[in-house]
Amino acid sequence: MNTTIDLSAPVVSRVQRHIAAPLATLWRLHVDVARWPTWQEDVIETAMDDDFAPGTTFIWRTRGIKDSICSSIHAVEPEHCTMWGGLVTA
């Protein structure tokens, strides 16, 4: 399983924000893929059948891309960071 960032990938995204909320609350929102559309306006649909853990895959759609994205979780450091990647599926 890949646990390094492929800097040659067509898209690489890193997001960091300061939010005045308890870390545990933010973490629960982050790993609850089903609820992403409720707080990320560009995410319009999600589906995940398992826990947010390495090896789990999930499907999601974002504005501006007509097809779904199939992502796999590569690494999780609870309440610190996650690493996942995916491909657009036709």
C-alpha positions in Angstrom: 0.0 0.0 0.0 1.3 3.4 -1.0 2.1 5.8 1.9 4.0 8.4 0.0 2.7 11.3 -2.1 3.1 10.9 -5.8 4.1 14.5 -6.7 3.8 13.6 -10.4 0.1 12.8 -10.1 -2.2 14.9 -12.2 -3.7 16.4 -9.0 -2.1 16.7 -5.6 -4.1 18.5 -2.8 -3.0 19.5 0.6 -5.4 21.4 2.9 -4.6 23.0 6.2 -6.9 25.3 8.1 -7.2 26.7 11.6 -10.7 26.0 13.0 -11.8 27.0 16.5 -13.3 23.6 17.4 -12.2 20.6 19.4 -9.9 18.3 17.5 -12.1 15.3 18.2 -15.1 17.0 16.6 -13.1 17.9 13.5 -11.7 14.4 13.2 -15.2 12.9 13.4 -16.4 15.1 10.5 -13.3 14.4 8.4 -13.6 10.6 8.6 -17.4 10.5 8.2 -17.3 10.4 4.4 -21.1 10.0 4.2 -21.5 13.5 5.7 -18.9 15.3 3.5 -21.6 16.9 1.3 -23.1 18.6 4.4 -20.0 20.7 5.0 -18.0 20.6 1.8 -20.0 22.5 -0.8 -18.2 21.0 -3.8 -18.7 17.4 -2.7 -22.1 16.4 -4.0 -22.3 12.6 -3.4 -20.4 9.9 -1.4 -20.6 6.2 -0.7 -18.5 4.2 1.7 -19.3 0.8 3.1 -16.6 0.4 5.7 -14.6 2.3 8.4 -12.2 5.1 7.4 -9.1 2.9 7.6 -6.2 1.9 5.3 -7.4 -0.4 2.5 -11.0 1.0 2.5 -12.3 2.4 -0.7 -15.1 5.0 -1.2 -16.8 6.6 -4.1 -17.5 10.3 -4.3 -18.5 13.1 -6.8 -17.5 16.7 -6.8 -18.8 19.6 -8.8 -17.0 20.1 -12.1 -16.3 16.4 -12.7 -19.2 14.5 -14.3 -17.9 11.0 -13.3 -17.4 9.6 -9.8 -14.0 9.3 -8.1 -13.0 5.9 -6.6 -10.6 6.6 -3.8 -8.6 4.3 -1.5 -7.4 5.2 1.9 -3.6 4.6 2.2 -2.8 5.8 5.7 -4.5 7.2 8.8 -3.0 8.8 11.9 -6.0 9.5 14.1 -6.5 13.1 14.9 -3.5 14.0 12.8 -3.6 13.2 9.1 -4.9 10.9 6.4 -3.6 9.9 3.0 -5.8 8.8 0.3 -6.0 8.9 -3.5 -8.3 8.0 -6.3 -9.1 7.9 -10.0 -12.1 9.2 -11.9 -14.2 6.4 -13.0 -16.2 6.5 -16.3 
